[in-house]
């Protein structure tokens, strides 16, 4: 009887943990993308529904809203660091695109302002 209870407890604990997004694209070279507008702009256009999406762009786009709302709770450490880096870059270097992305994925401004306050100081 104790074994069944313990098994149920383990299953409940594992089920309660948020699953992580795939780490398939964790090794994308963000420095290369952020330093080259020819590479960066297609990702931005993809996420804004203004252009075609690469496979990694589609993956990114499919999780943006949830990751923004949950402060990247399902992100791997690499994704969390990359997200902060990209948002910081957009805030400082591509403010028009940052405004468009914020408007699309956070129209009420609930989450973007939190990121902006934190990342403007970086």
N, C-alpha and C positions, 0 to 999 in steps of 0.2 A: 504494500500500500504506500509506503514511504517513497519507493522508487517511482511509482506513478505520479505522486505529488511533485517529486523533484523534476521529473521529465516535463510535466506541465509547466512548472516554474521556469525551466530553461527555455521551452518553446515560447512562453509569454515574453521573456526577457529579449530573446532574439527578434521576435516579431515587433516589439516596441522600438527597437533601434531603427533609426532611419537608414534606408538603403543608400548606398553611394551611387553617384552617377558613374558611368563607365570611365575608366582611366585610359581608354584606348588612345586618346589624343593629348594626354598629359605631357608628352615630350615635344609638342609643337614649339618651335622657336619663336617666342613672343618678341624677343629683341629684333629679330629680322623683320617680323610683320610690322611692329610699331615704328621701325625706322624707315619703312618703305611704303609710301602712300599707295603705290601700285598694288601692294599686297593687302594693305589695311582696308582700303575703301571697299573692295568686294565683300569683306566680312561685314562691314557696317551696312552696306546696301542690302546684303542678305537678311540681316536681322531687322531691317526696316521694311522688308518686303518690296524692295525696289530693284532687286537683281537676283541672279541665280545664286544658288548655294552649293558650296562644296560639301562633301560628306561631313567634315568636321564643323562646317558652318551650320548645317542642318541640326547636328547634335547640339551645338551651342544654342541655337535659336529655340530648340524645343524645351530648354530648361531655364532660359533667362528669367522669365516672370517668377517662377517658383523659387529660383535661387535668390532673386532679389528680395522677395517677400520673406524668405526664411533665413536671410543672412548667410546663404550658401551652406546650409546645414547638411546637405547631402554631397557637398563637394569634397573631393580629396584635398589634402594639404596643398598639392601642386595647383589644383584648380582654384582654391581659395586665394593663394598668393597671386596667381595669374589674374584673377578677377580684380583684385585690388590694384594690381599694376596697370591693367588695361583701363579701368575706370579712372584712375589717377591721370593716366596719359590723356584720355579723352577730355577730362575736365581742364587740364592745363594746356593742351595743344589742339584740340578739336572741339571747342565749346559748342559749335553749332550742331555737330553730330551728337554730342552728349545731350543737348537739349531735345533733339528729335527722339533719341532713344529713351530718354526719361519720360517724354510725353507719351510715347507708345506703350512702354512697359510699366509706367507708374504715373498715370494721368492725374492722380490726386496728390502726387508729391509726397506720399507717406514715407517712402524708403529712400528715394534719391537724395533728399536733403540730409539724411543721416550719413550717407556715403560721402556726400560733398563736404560736410563739416569735417569728417575724419580724414579724407584724402587730400583736401586742399593744403593741409599742413605738410604733406610728404614732398 
